[in-house]
Amino acid sequence: MDQQYIKEHKIGVPYEGFAEFTRKVAAEGVVLLKNDKNVLPLQKGEKVSLFGRAQINYYRTGTGSGGSVNVLYTSNIVEGLRTKKDVELNENLVSVYEEWIKENPFDDGGRAWAAEPHCQKEMPVTDELAKEAAKHSDKAIVIIGRNAGEDKDNTPGEGSFLLQQEEINTLETVTKYFDKVVVMLNVSNIINMSWAEDERFKDRIQSIIYVWEGGIEGGNAVADVLVGDVTPCGKLTDTIAYQLEDYPSHENYGDADVNLYREDVYVGYRYFETFAPEKVQYEFGFGLSYTTFETSTNAQVIVDKDSQSTIKLQVAVKNTGATYAGKESVQVYVEAPQGKLGQPAKKLVTFAKTKVLAPSEEQNLVIEFKVADLASYDDSGVTGHKSCMVLEAGEYGIYVGSSVRNCVRVAFKTSTGDKTGYVVDELEVVAQLQEALSPIKEFTRMKPGKRLDNGAYELTYEAVPTRSYSMKDRIEKNLPPTYPQTGNKGITLRDVADKKATMEEFIAQLTTAELATIVRGEGMCNVKVTPGTAAAFGGVGDSLFGYGIPLGCAADGPSGIRMEGGYKATQVPIGTLLAATWDAELIEEMYVFEGKELLRNEVDTLLGPGMNIRRHPLNGRNFEYFSEDPIITAKFATAQVKGILAGGSTGTLKHFACNNQEYRRSFVDAVVSERALREIYLKGFEVAVKEGGANSIMTTYNPLNGFWNASNYDLNTTVLRNEWGFNGIVMTDWWAKMNDPIEGGEGTATNTAAMVRSQNDLYMVVANDGAEINTWNDNTVESVKNGSLTIGELQRCAMNICEFLMHAPVFGRKQDFSSSVQFYSPMEKKVEDGEVVNIAKNNQVPMKENGNSIIEAKAGTYLLVGKVRNNKGNEAQSACKLLINGETALVMQVNGTDDKWTLIRLTRVELGDGQYEIGLSGMTDDMKIEHIEFRDIE
C-alpha cells in the first residue's frame, strides 16, 4: 500500500466524532466507592490540589497488543480540569510536579515488549509541600496509577496489587493537612483496597473513585465527573475482597504447568455470596452516585407462543435526590434451589440502565428474560439427565436492586395468587447436549454443603467427572466429505458470490498445496494490506489471488486499531471501564464508530473484543476483559460485535477459551469441569455468536484439559459449530502451538494438521510472503500424504475462510498488488562527502541507531532483507519504520528472537540510478537491526 493511496483514502486518520463519543463512555464507567460529606463533586469556586504523577502521566490503556494504539493526543487530568472554569487548580503544585517529572521522566521500558513497569516512581510529598498546598486549596485529590497487560501479569507485591510505600507516605502526609481528600484510581484493574480502612487516614479520606483507563479522552472525562457535569453511574463488575488470598482461584493461580479451576462455577461474587460473605470489602455491582434512587418492582410470568416461559419485570426507578441528574443500573439476580447440583447463593440474570433522570423524575423499565436462562448443566448425571441443561425442582427467588447485596426479593403475580418466587414443580430438561471438553485429569471442585446460621453455606468438595467418550470415534464419525480435486476450471470466488457456481465447485479447483497455503496467515505488518496491522489472510499466494480470493486484513485490538509505524486511530476506554457502565446499548453505539473507523482503514476484522472471565485480580490482561461474571461478559461482547457489524466491519471474539493468566500462557493447562466451562467460561462466546452474529473467533495460546485450544476439536467443532451453529472463521493467536486432537501430547507451532482437523481454520502467522512457500515448514501437506489428514478437512477450512471473505469489507474493495513494488526517485542533491554504500559492490547497508546511510544504486528492482534481533521471546512484538528518502517504505516488524540474529524478508522496491537515504524511525530498545540487504531481483 503506497503512501499516495494511504493519503487519498485517509488511512491512519481517526474517524470524525469518535473520540468525542468515547469521552461520554469514559465518564459513565467511573465507579464511586465512597463519598462522605459529599466531598464530590467539586463546587463552584473551590480550589483543588492534585497529588500523584498520573495527573500528568495519565494511563489511557493497558500494555501489549490490546492497548498499542497510536493516537493524535492523550488528554490528562490536569488538562481536563483546566477547562473547567468554575474550579481553580493549584497551579503552583502542578508546576512542582511538572518540574519533577522533567527530572524523573515516565519509564516506558524503552517501549520494549512487556518492559513498562506496573507503576512509576512517585514524587515524595513533604510536610512543607502539603502544608503549603493546604493553605491555598479546599480539597486534595491523590491520584494512584497502575498498569499491566499482555505478557505482564500484575504482581501481589508493592507497586502492583499493593500500594507502594511512597503512595502510602503521600496519603499519610496529605491527610495530615487536608480535611477533604479524594483518592482517584487510574488503574487497569482492581487493586488491594486495605489502605481505605487504614486507621492512620481512613476517616480523612472522604471519597474514593475508580476512573480506570479511559482512552484518548479519559482525562477530560475524569474532569467531567469531578465537577459534576456527569454524575458517576458506574458499578463494579468484580468483587473487591479484603486480601488477594480471599479469592477462591488464588490457591490454584499462577502455576507454570497446570491450573486447577477448583472453584468451578463459584467465581467471584458467586463464591463470596455463597461461602465467604465476610471477606468482601466492596461487593459486585456496587457503585455510588451524586444523587439517590428508589426502585419498585412488579413481576409476572408470561408464556410465549413457543411455550417457553418468560419472566417479565416492571421496574420503576425514581431519582430521589434534589440536585443532580443521573443514571441508575437495575440488576436482576436469581437464587436457585440447591437441588442435587448445588448453586451459588445468587447469580446475575440480566440488567438494564435508565436514561439520565432529573431530580424527582421517574422511568419505568420492562426487563424480560427466559426461564431457561436459569438452567444449569449436569455434567455428572446426578439429576438423572447427564449432559443436559436442567431446571431442578424448587422455588427460584428473583432479586432486583443496584448490587448483589443491595437488592430485594420480588413477589410474583400469578393467576393463583402472589408467590415469593418462580416455582418449578418437577425437574425440566431445557436442552439435551453431549459431553464435550470434559477433563482427563482427576480433581475436586467446590460445592455448597449445609446452610449455616449466617445464611452462607458450608464449603465442601466433590469429584469432577472426567471424560467418558472416545475422541477418536467422535472425529472419525464426523469427517467432512472430500470433493474430488478438479484443477482450475476458471471459477472465481466472485462466481460463487454471484451464484454462478457453488462453493464446493470452487474449492474443488484448489490443489493440496493451495489448500495448505490458504490456512496460513501472514504478518505482522504485511505490505499488501493496511500498514502496521496484525495479519493478511486469504489470497496469500499468487494462485489463490488469481482465483479471486482477496487478502483480508486483521488488526489488534480491544482498545482500538493498532497500526504500527505511527498511523493513528481512536483509543477507546479499556474493557474494565466499558463494562462498568452497565450500559450495553451505549457501548454498541460507540462500536458503530469503531466499525466505521475499521472500514476507513481497510481492516476486515478487529481482533477484539477480549472477553475472558476475570478469574483472578493478577491477570495482566484483565484490562481487555469485562468481568468476573459471564452475563456481563456476554452482554458487552455482543454489544461490541453488533456495533462493529453495523459500522461495516467485523470483530473477532477472543481468547477462546480460559486465558486467565499471562505467565506461561502458552504452556499452562487450564483444567476445568464441563459445567464450569458451559456456565462460566464459554457463556459469553455462546451469546455473542447466537445473539451478536459473531463470525470470527481467536483461540488461546494455552491448552484446555490437555488439548491446546488451537487444535481442540471439541472447542472448535463440537461446541462452537455443531452446538452453537457458528458460521465463520476461527484463527489461532499469533504463533500459537497445537497438539494432536486425539492423543494430546506436546504442543508445537508446526502441527497445523491438528489445527485443521479441529476446524481452527487459520494459522496466525507465518512470515510475510511465507505462506505459499511454507516458510515455517508446517506438517499440513505431509499429513495429507501420510493419510493422517484428509483433503476434505482442508477443503472445509478453505470454505470457511472464503465464506468469511465473501461477506467481509474486502470483497467490495479493489485490490491491486502491483503497488507492493514501490518506486523511489533518487535524491536531488548528490552527497559528495562521507561514506556512500555502492550496493552493486556491497549490498549490505549498515543501519545506524542515530542517523541514516546513503546508498548508490543502479536502476532496478530490489528485494530488501533485514538482519535483525530482538532480546525477547517469540511472542514479543516490536516495530519501526524503514525510510527511503524520508518516506515510509514499510512498517518493519520483528518478533522476539531470544537475542539471536535472524534474516527477515521485508519488501520490494524499484530504484532509479542515483543516491538514496536509508534510515529507521521509532526503534525500541529491545530491537536491533544490523543491516538492510538490497538483493537485485532483475
Buried (B, 14 or more C-beta within 10 A) or exposed (E): BBEEEBEEBEBBBBBEEBBEBBBBBBBBBBBBBBBEEEBBBBBEEBBBBBBBBBBBBBBBBBBBBBBBBBBEEBBBBBBBBBEBEEBBBBEEBBEBBBEBBEEEEEEBBBBBBBBBBBBBBBBEBEEEBBEBBBEEBBBBBBBBBBBBBBBBBBBBEBBBBBBBEBBBBBBBBBBBBBEBBBBBBBBBBBBBBEBBEBEEBEEBBBBBBBBBBBBBBBBBBBBBBBBBEBBBBBBBBBBBBBEBEBBBBBEBBBEEEBBBBBBBBBBBBBBBBBBBBEBBBBBBBBBBBBBBBEBBBEBEBEEEEEEEBBBEBBBBBBBEBEEBBBBBBBBBBBBBBBBBBBBBBBBBBBBBBBEBBEBEEBBEBEBEBBBBBBBBBBBBBBBEBBBBBBBBBBEBBBBBBBBBBEBEBBBBEEEEEEBEBBBBEEBBBBEEBBBBBBBEEEBBBBBBBEEEEEEBBEBBEBEBBBBEEEBEEBBEEEEBEBBEBEEEEEBBBBBBBEEEBEBEBBBBBBBBBBBBBBBBBBBBBBBBBBBBBBBBBBBBBEBBBEBBBBBBBBBBBBBBBBBBBBBBBBBBBBBBBBBBBBBBEBBBBBBBBBBBBBBBBBBBBBBBBBBBBBBBBBBBBBBBBBBBBBBBBBBBBBBBBBBBBBBBBBBBBBBBBBBBBBBBBBBBBBBBBBBBBBBBBBBBBBBBBBBBBBBBBBBBBBBBBBBBBBBBBBBBBBBBBBBBEBBBBBBBBBBBBBBBBBEBEEBBBBBBBBBBBBBBBBBBBBBBBBBBEBBBEBBBBBBBEEEEBBBEBBBBBBBBBBBBBBBBBBBEBEBEBEBBBBEBEBBEEEEEEEEBBEBEEEBBBBBEEEEBBBBBBEEBBBBBBBBBBBBBBBBBBBBBBBBBBEEBBBBBBBBBBEEEEEEBBBBBBEBEEBBBBBBBBBBBEBBBBEBBBBEBEE
